[in-house]
Structure formats: structure tokens, C-alpha cells
Amino acid sequence: MVRTIFAQPDAAYVGRRLEAEATTMKRQFGVVNEMLLDAAGELTAFRYFRAHHWQKIWSTNSFERLNAVVM
């Protein structure tokens, strides 16, 4: 569910998706809801850059990025 936050077409959708996912999780996973909302600024900071840079910014797996370039 959280991955859908990063798969949005533009910055406005990113924020709305985060809110929607947090609301969906609230009933069963209250702690996750709080964590998402508390970290919203950090999780969605990539949206302030141009969209074609997003995947490089939000992907934290450097080996994954390296393999994607090499292969």
C-alpha cells in the first residue's frame, strides 16, 4: 500500500495518496497511521524535484539502482 504513494504522476497526488493510505490503515494499524503522518515531510520530500528524478531520489537501494544502470 505504501508503494502507491511513490507511484503518483505529480506532486499533488503524492500528498493525497499518503493521506488516503494513512486513513485506510488507521483502523487496523493505528501505529502505522501515526508513523506515516509523522514522517510525511520526509517521505514525500522527493515531490519538490522534477518528476523524472523521483525514482532516483526515493529509491534507497543503491545496488538496485546500480544494477538497473548496468543491466
Distance bins in CASP14 RR format, pairs under 12 A and 6 or more apart:
PFRMAT RR
TARGET T0000
AUTHOR 0000-0000-0000
RMODE 2
METHOD distances of the structure
MODEL  1
1 7 0 0 0 0 0 1 0 0 0 0 0
1 17 0 0 0 0 1 0 0 0 0 0 0
1 18 0 0 0 0 0 1 0 0 0 0 0
1 20 0 0 0 0 1 0 0 0 0 0 0
1 21 1 0 1 0 0 0 0 0 0 0 0
1 22 0 0 0 0 1 0 0 0 0 0 0
1 23 0 0 0 0 0 1 0 0 0 0 0
1 24 1 0 0 1 0 0 0 0 0 0 0
1 25 1 0 0 1 0 0 0 0 0 0 0
1 28 0 0 0 0 0 1 0 0 0 0 0
1 29 0 0 0 0 1 0 0 0 0 0 0
1 32 0 0 0 0 1 0 0 0 0 0 0
1 33 0 0 0 0 0 1 0 0 0 0 0
1 36 0 0 0 0 1 0 0 0 0 0 0
2 14 0 0 0 0 0 1 0 0 0 0 0
2 17 0 0 0 0 1 0 0 0 0 0 0
2 18 0 0 0 0 1 0 0 0 0 0 0
2 20 0 0 0 0 0 1 0 0 0 0 0
2 21 1 0 0 1 0 0 0 0 0 0 0
2 22 0 0 0 0 1 0 0 0 0 0 0
2 24 0 0 0 0 0 1 0 0 0 0 0
2 25 0 0 0 0 1 0 0 0 0 0 0
2 29 0 0 0 0 0 1 0 0 0 0 0
2 32 0 0 0 0 1 0 0 0 0 0 0
2 33 0 0 0 0 0 1 0 0 0 0 0
2 35 0 0 0 0 0 1 0 0 0 0 0
2 36 1 0 0 1 0 0 0 0 0 0 0
2 39 0 0 0 0 0 1 0 0 0 0 0
2 40 0 0 0 0 0 1 0 0 0 0 0
2 43 0 0 0 0 1 0 0 0 0 0 0
2 44 0 0 0 0 0 1 0 0 0 0 0
2 58 0 0 0 0 0 1 0 0 0 0 0
3 17 0 0 0 0 0 1 0 0 0 0 0
3 18 0 0 0 0 0 1 0 0 0 0 0
3 21 0 0 0 0 1 0 0 0 0 0 0
3 43 0 0 0 0 0 1 0 0 0 0 0
3 55 0 0 0 0 0 1 0 0 0 0 0
3 58 0 0 0 0 1 0 0 0 0 0 0
3 59 0 0 0 0 0 1 0 0 0 0 0
4 13 0 0 0 0 1 0 0 0 0 0 0
4 14 0 0 0 0 1 0 0 0 0 0 0
4 15 0 0 0 0 0 1 0 0 0 0 0
4 16 0 0 0 0 0 1 0 0 0 0 0
4 17 1 0 1 0 0 0 0 0 0 0 0
4 18 0 0 0 0 1 0 0 0 0 0 0
4 20 0 0 0 0 1 0 0 0 0 0 0
4 21 1 0 0 1 0 0 0 0 0 0 0
4 22 0 0 0 0 0 1 0 0 0 0 0
4 24 0 0 0 0 0 1 0 0 0 0 0
5 11 0 0 0 0 0 1 0 0 0 0 0
5 13 0 0 0 0 1 0 0 0 0 0 0
5 14 1 0 0 1 0 0 0 0 0 0 0
5 15 1 0 0 1 0 0 0 0 0 0 0
5 16 0 0 0 0 1 0 0 0 0 0 0
5 17 1 0 1 0 0 0 0 0 0 0 0
5 18 1 0 1 0 0 0 0 0 0 0 0
5 19 0 0 0 0 1 0 0 0 0 0 0
5 20 0 0 0 0 1 0 0 0 0 0 0
5 21 1 0 0 1 0 0 0 0 0 0 0
5 22 0 0 0 0 1 0 0 0 0 0 0
5 24 0 0 0 0 0 1 0 0 0 0 0
5 25 0 0 0 0 0 1 0 0 0 0 0
5 36 0 0 0 0 1 0 0 0 0 0 0
5 39 0 0 0 0 0 1 0 0 0 0 0
5 40 0 0 0 0 1 0 0 0 0 0 0
5 41 0 0 0 0 0 1 0 0 0 0 0
5 43 1 0 0 1 0 0 0 0 0 0 0
5 44 1 0 0 1 0 0 0 0 0 0 0
5 46 0 0 0 0 0 1 0 0 0 0 0
5 47 0 0 0 0 1 0 0 0 0 0 0
5 54 0 0 0 0 0 1 0 0 0 0 0
5 58 0 0 0 0 1 0 0 0 0 0 0
6 13 0 0 0 0 0 1 0 0 0 0 0
6 14 1 0 0 1 0 0 0 0 0 0 0
6 15 0 0 0 0 0 1 0 0 0 0 0
6 17 0 0 0 0 1 0 0 0 0 0 0
6 18 0 0 0 0 1 0 0 0 0 0 0
6 21 0 0 0 0 0 1 0 0 0 0 0
6 43 0 0 0 0 1 0 0 0 0 0 0
6 44 0 0 0 0 1 0 0 0 0 0 0
6 45 0 0 0 0 0 1 0 0 0 0 0
6 46 1 0 0 1 0 0 0 0 0 0 0
6 47 0 0 0 0 1 0 0 0 0 0 0
6 51 0 0 0 0 0 1 0 0 0 0 0
6 54 1 0 0 1 0 0 0 0 0 0 0
6 55 0 0 0 0 1 0 0 0 0 0 0
6 56 0 0 0 0 0 1 0 0 0 0 0
6 57 0 0 0 0 1 0 0 0 0 0 0
6 58 1 0 1 0 0 0 0 0 0 0 0
6 59 0 0 0 0 1 0 0 0 0 0 0
6 60 0 0 0 0 0 1 0 0 0 0 0
7 13 0 0 0 0 1 0 0 0 0 0 0
7 14 0 0 0 0 1 0 0 0 0 0 0
7 17 0 0 0 0 1 0 0 0 0 0 0
7 18 0 0 0 0 0 1 0 0 0 0 0
7 21 0 0 0 0 0 1 0 0 0 0 0
7 46 0 0 0 0 0 1 0 0 0 0 0
7 51 0 0 0 0 0 1 0 0 0 0 0
7 54 0 0 0 0 1 0 0 0 0 0 0
7 55 0 0 0 0 1 0 0 0 0 0 0
7 58 0 0 0 0 1 0 0 0 0 0 0
8 14 1 0 1 0 0 0 0 0 0 0 0
8 15 1 0 0 1 0 0 0 0 0 0 0
8 16 0 0 0 0 1 0 0 0 0 0 0
8 17 1 0 1 0 0 0 0 0 0 0 0
8 18 0 0 0 0 1 0 0 0 0 0 0
8 19 0 0 0 0 0 1 0 0 0 0 0
8 20 0 0 0 0 0 1 0 0 0 0 0
8 21 0 0 0 0 0 1 0 0 0 0 0
8 44 0 0 0 0 1 0 0 0 0 0 0
8 46 0 0 0 0 0 1 0 0 0 0 0
8 47 0 0 0 0 1 0 0 0 0 0 0
8 51 0 0 0 0 1 0 0 0 0 0 0
8 54 0 0 0 0 1 0 0 0 0 0 0
8 58 0 0 0 0 0 1 0 0 0 0 0
9 16 0 0 0 0 0 1 0 0 0 0 0
9 17 0 0 0 0 0 1 0 0 0 0 0
9 47 0 0 0 0 0 1 0 0 0 0 0
9 51 1 0 0 1 0 0 0 0 0 0 0
9 52 0 0 0 0 0 1 0 0 0 0 0
9 54 0 0 0 0 0 1 0 0 0 0 0
10 16 0 0 0 0 0 1 0 0 0 0 0
10 17 0 0 0 0 0 1 0 0 0 0 0
10 44 0 0 0 0 0 1 0 0 0 0 0
10 46 0 0 0 0 0 1 0 0 0 0 0
10 47 1 0 0 1 0 0 0 0 0 0 0
10 48 0 0 0 0 0 1 0 0 0 0 0
10 49 0 0 0 0 0 1 0 0 0 0 0
10 50 0 0 0 0 0 1 0 0 0 0 0
10 51 1 0 0 1 0 0 0 0 0 0 0
10 52 0 0 0 0 0 1 0 0 0 0 0
10 54 0 0 0 0 1 0 0 0 0 0 0
11 17 0 0 0 0 0 1 0 0 0 0 0
11 18 0 0 0 0 0 1 0 0 0 0 0
11 44 0 0 0 0 1 0 0 0 0 0 0
11 45 0 0 0 0 0 1 0 0 0 0 0
11 46 0 0 0 0 1 0 0 0 0 0 0
11 47 1 1 0 0 0 0 0 0 0 0 0
11 48 1 0 0 1 0 0 0 0 0 0 0
11 49 0 0 0 0 1 0 0 0 0 0 0
11 50 0 0 0 0 0 1 0 0 0 0 0
11 51 0 0 0 0 1 0 0 0 0 0 0
11 54 0 0 0 0 1 0 0 0 0 0 0
12 18 0 0 0 0 0 1 0 0 0 0 0
12 19 0 0 0 0 0 1 0 0 0 0 0
12 44 0 0 0 0 0 1 0 0 0 0 0
12 47 0 0 0 0 1 0 0 0 0 0 0
12 51 0 0 0 0 0 1 0 0 0 0 0
13 19 0 0 0 0 0 1 0 0 0 0 0
13 20 0 0 0 0 1 0 0 0 0 0 0
13 44 0 0 0 0 0 1 0 0 0 0 0
13 47 0 0 0 0 1 0 0 0 0 0 0
13 51 0 0 0 0 0 1 0 0 0 0 0
13 54 0 0 0 0 0 1 0 0 0 0 0
14 20 0 0 0 0 0 1 0 0 0 0 0
14 21 0 0 0 0 0 1 0 0 0 0 0
14 40 0 0 0 0 1 0 0 0 0 0 0
14 41 0 0 0 0 0 1 0 0 0 0 0
14 43 0 0 0 0 1 0 0 0 0 0 0
14 44 1 0 1 0 0 0 0 0 0 0 0
14 45 0 0 0 0 0 1 0 0 0 0 0
14 46 0 0 0 0 1 0 0 0 0 0 0
14 47 1 0 1 0 0 0 0 0 0 0 0
14 48 0 0 0 0 1 0 0 0 0 0 0
14 49 0 0 0 0 0 1 0 0 0 0 0
14 51 0 0 0 0 0 1 0 0 0 0 0
14 54 0 0 0 0 1 0 0 0 0 0 0
14 57 0 0 0 0 0 1 0 0 0 0 0
14 58 0 0 0 0 1 0 0 0 0 0 0
15 21 0 0 0 0 1 0 0 0 0 0 0
15 22 0 0 0 0 0 1 0 0 0 0 0
15 36 0 0 0 0 0 1 0 0 0 0 0
15 37 0 0 0 0 0 1 0 0 0 0 0
15 40 1 0 0 1 0 0 0 0 0 0 0
15 41 0 0 0 0 1 0 0 0 0 0 0
15 43 0 0 0 0 1 0 0 0 0 0 0
15 44 1 0 1 0 0 0 0 0 0 0 0
15 45 0 0 0 0 0 1 0 0 0 0 0
15 46 0 0 0 0 0 1 0 0 0 0 0
15 47 1 0 0 1 0 0 0 0 0 0 0
15 48 0 0 0 0 0 1 0 0 0 0 0
16 22 0 0 0 0 0 1 0 0 0 0 0
16 23 0 0 0 0 0 1 0 0 0 0 0
16 40 0 0 0 0 0 1 0 0 0 0 0
16 44 0 0 0 0 0 1 0 0 0 0 0
16 47 0 0 0 0 0 1 0 0 0 0 0
17 23 0 0 0 0 0 1 0 0 0 0 0
17 24 0 0 0 0 0 1 0 0 0 0 0
17 36 0 0 0 0 0 1 0 0 0 0 0
17 40 0 0 0 0 0 1 0 0 0 0 0
17 43 0 0 0 0 0 1 0 0 0 0 0
17 44 0 0 0 0 1 0 0 0 0 0 0
17 47 0 0 0 0 0 1 0 0 0 0 0
18 24 0 0 0 0 0 1 0 0 0 0 0
18 25 0 0 0 0 0 1 0 0 0 0 0
18 33 0 0 0 0 0 1 0 0 0 0 0
18 35 0 0 0 0 0 1 0 0 0 0 0
18 36 1 0 0 1 0 0 0 0 0 0 0
18 37 0 0 0 0 1 0 0 0 0 0 0
18 38 0 0 0 0 0 1 0 0 0 0 0
18 39 0 0 0 0 1 0 0 0 0 0 0
18 40 1 0 1 0 0 0 0 0 0 0 0
18 41 0 0 0 0 1 0 0 0 0 0 0
18 42 0 0 0 0 0 1 0 0 0 0 0
18 43 1 0 0 1 0 0 0 0 0 0 0
18 44 1 0 0 1 0 0 0 0 0 0 0
18 45 0 0 0 0 0 1 0 0 0 0 0
18 46 0 0 0 0 0 1 0 0 0 0 0
18 47 0 0 0 0 1 0 0 0 0 0 0
19 25 0 0 0 0 0 1 0 0 0 0 0
19 26 0 0 0 0 0 1 0 0 0 0 0
19 33 0 0 0 0 0 1 0 0 0 0 0
19 36 0 0 0 0 1 0 0 0 0 0 0
19 37 0 0 0 0 1 0 0 0 0 0 0
19 40 0 0 0 0 1 0 0 0 0 0 0
19 43 0 0 0 0 0 1 0 0 0 0 0
19 44 0 0 0 0 0 1 0 0 0 0 0
20 26 0 0 0 0 0 1 0 0 0 0 0
20 33 0 0 0 0 0 1 0 0 0 0 0
20 36 0 0 0 0 0 1 0 0 0 0 0
20 37 0 0 0 0 0 1 0 0 0 0 0
21 29 0 0 0 0 0 1 0 0 0 0 0
21 32 0 0 0 0 1 0 0 0 0 0 0
21 33 0 0 0 0 1 0 0 0 0 0 0
21 35 0 0 0 0 0 1 0 0 0 0 0
21 36 1 0 0 1 0 0 0 0 0 0 0
21 37 0 0 0 0 0 1 0 0 0 0 0
21 40 0 0 0 0 0 1 0 0 0 0 0
21 43 0 0 0 0 0 1 0 0 0 0 0
21 44 0 0 0 0 0 1 0 0 0 0 0
22 29 0 0 0 0 1 0 0 0 0 0 0
22 30 0 0 0 0 1 0 0 0 0 0 0
22 31 0 0 0 0 0 1 0 0 0 0 0
22 32 1 0 0 1 0 0 0 0 0 0 0
22 33 1 0 1 0 0 0 0 0 0 0 0
22 34 0 0 0 0 1 0 0 0 0 0 0
22 35 0 0 0 0 1 0 0 0 0 0 0
22 36 1 0 1 0 0 0 0 0 0 0 0
22 37 1 0 1 0 0 0 0 0 0 0 0
22 38 0 0 0 0 1 0 0 0 0 0 0
22 39 0 0 0 0 0 1 0 0 0 0 0
22 40 0 0 0 0 1 0 0 0 0 0 0
22 43 0 0 0 0 0 1 0 0 0 0 0
22 44 0 0 0 0 0 1 0 0 0 0 0
23 29 0 0 0 0 0 1 0 0 0 0 0
23 30 0 0 0 0 0 1 0 0 0 0 0
23 32 0 0 0 0 0 1 0 0 0 0 0
23 33 1 0 0 1 0 0 0 0 0 0 0
23 36 0 0 0 0 1 0 0 0 0 0 0
23 37 0 0 0 0 1 0 0 0 0 0 0
24 30 0 0 0 0 0 1 0 0 0 0 0
24 32 0 0 0 0 1 0 0 0 0 0 0
24 33 0 0 0 0 1 0 0 0 0 0 0
24 36 0 0 0 0 0 1 0 0 0 0 0
25 31 0 0 0 0 1 0 0 0 0 0 0
25 32 1 0 1 0 0 0 0 0 0 0 0
25 33 1 0 1 0 0 0 0 0 0 0 0
25 34 0 0 0 0 1 0 0 0 0 0 0
25 35 0 0 0 0 1 0 0 0 0 0 0
25 36 1 0 0 1 0 0 0 0 0 0 0
25 37 0 0 0 0 0 1 0 0 0 0 0
26 32 0 0 0 0 1 0 0 0 0 0 0
26 33 1 0 1 0 0 0 0 0 0 0 0
26 34 0 0 0 0 1 0 0 0 0 0 0
26 35 0 0 0 0 0 1 0 0 0 0 0
26 36 0 0 0 0 1 0 0 0 0 0 0
26 37 0 0 0 0 1 0 0 0 0 0 0
27 33 0 0 0 0 1 0 0 0 0 0 0
29 35 0 0 0 0 1 0 0 0 0 0 0
29 36 0 0 0 0 1 0 0 0 0 0 0
30 36 0 0 0 0 1 0 0 0 0 0 0
30 37 0 0 0 0 0 1 0 0 0 0 0
30 38 0 0 0 0 0 1 0 0 0 0 0
31 37 0 0 0 0 0 1 0 0 0 0 0
31 38 0 0 0 0 0 1 0 0 0 0 0
32 38 0 0 0 0 0 1 0 0 0 0 0
32 39 0 0 0 0 0 1 0 0 0 0 0
33 39 0 0 0 0 0 1 0 0 0 0 0
33 40 0 0 0 0 0 1 0 0 0 0 0
34 40 0 0 0 0 0 1 0 0 0 0 0
35 42 0 0 0 0 0 1 0 0 0 0 0
35 43 0 0 0 0 1 0 0 0 0 0 0
36 42 0 0 0 0 0 1 0 0 0 0 0
36 43 1 0 0 1 0 0 0 0 0 0 0
36 44 0 0 0 0 0 1 0 0 0 0 0
37 43 0 0 0 0 1 0 0 0 0 0 0
37 44 0 0 0 0 0 1 0 0 0 0 0
39 45 0 0 0 0 0 1 0 0 0 0 0
40 47 0 0 0 0 0 1 0 0 0 0 0
41 47 0 0 0 0 1 0 0 0 0 0 0
41 48 0 0 0 0 1 0 0 0 0 0 0
42 48 0 0 0 0 0 1 0 0 0 0 0
42 57 0 0 0 0 0 1 0 0 0 0 0
42 58 0 0 0 0 0 1 0 0 0 0 0
42 60 0 0 0 0 0 1 0 0 0 0 0
43 57 0 0 0 0 0 1 0 0 0 0 0
43 58 0 0 0 0 1 0 0 0 0 0 0
43 60 0 0 0 0 0 1 0 0 0 0 0
44 54 0 0 0 0 0 1 0 0 0 0 0
44 57 0 0 0 0 0 1 0 0 0 0 0
44 58 0 0 0 0 1 0 0 0 0 0 0
45 53 0 0 0 0 0 1 0 0 0 0 0
45 54 0 0 0 0 0 1 0 0 0 0 0
45 57 1 0 0 1 0 0 0 0 0 0 0
45 58 0 0 0 0 1 0 0 0 0 0 0
46 52 0 0 0 0 0 1 0 0 0 0 0
46 53 1 0 0 1 0 0 0 0 0 0 0
46 54 1 0 1 0 0 0 0 0 0 0 0
46 55 0 0 0 0 1 0 0 0 0 0 0
46 56 0 0 0 0 1 0 0 0 0 0 0
46 57 1 0 1 0 0 0 0 0 0 0 0
46 58 1 0 1 0 0 0 0 0 0 0 0
46 59 0 0 0 0 1 0 0 0 0 0 0
46 60 0 0 0 0 0 1 0 0 0 0 0
47 53 0 0 0 0 0 1 0 0 0 0 0
47 54 1 0 0 1 0 0 0 0 0 0 0
47 57 0 0 0 0 1 0 0 0 0 0 0
47 58 0 0 0 0 1 0 0 0 0 0 0
48 54 0 0 0 0 0 1 0 0 0 0 0
48 57 0 0 0 0 1 0 0 0 0 0 0
48 58 0 0 0 0 0 1 0 0 0 0 0
49 55 0 0 0 0 0 1 0 0 0 0 0
49 56 0 0 0 0 1 0 0 0 0 0 0
49 57 1 0 0 1 0 0 0 0 0 0 0
49 58 0 0 0 0 1 0 0 0 0 0 0
50 56 0 0 0 0 0 1 0 0 0 0 0
50 57 0 0 0 0 0 1 0 0 0 0 0
51 57 0 0 0 0 0 1 0 0 0 0 0
51 58 0 0 0 0 0 1 0 0 0 0 0
53 59 0 0 0 0 0 1 0 0 0 0 0
55 61 0 0 0 0 0 1 0 0 0 0 0
55 64 0 0 0 0 0 1 0 0 0 0 0
55 65 0 0 0 0 1 0 0 0 0 0 0
55 68 0 0 0 0 1 0 0 0 0 0 0
55 69 0 0 0 0 0 1 0 0 0 0 0
56 62 0 0 0 0 0 1 0 0 0 0 0
56 64 0 0 0 0 0 1 0 0 0 0 0
56 65 1 0 0 1 0 0 0 0 0 0 0
56 66 0 0 0 0 0 1 0 0 0 0 0
56 68 0 0 0 0 1 0 0 0 0 0 0
56 69 0 0 0 0 0 1 0 0 0 0 0
57 65 0 0 0 0 0 1 0 0 0 0 0
58 64 0 0 0 0 0 1 0 0 0 0 0
58 65 0 0 0 0 0 1 0 0 0 0 0
59 65 1 0 1 0 0 0 0 0 0 0 0
59 66 0 0 0 0 0 1 0 0 0 0 0
59 67 0 0 0 0 0 1 0 0 0 0 0
59 68 0 0 0 0 1 0 0 0 0 0 0
59 69 0 0 0 0 0 1 0 0 0 0 0
61 67 0 0 0 0 1 0 0 0 0 0 0
61 68 0 0 0 0 1 0 0 0 0 0 0
62 68 0 0 0 0 0 1 0 0 0 0 0
62 69 0 0 0 0 0 1 0 0 0 0 0
63 69 0 0 0 0 0 1 0 0 0 0 0
63 70 0 0 0 0 0 1 0 0 0 0 0
63 71 0 0 0 0 0 1 0 0 0 0 0
64 70 0 0 0 0 0 1 0 0 0 0 0
64 71 0 0 0 0 0 1 0 0 0 0 0
65 71 0 0 0 0 0 1 0 0 0 0 0
END
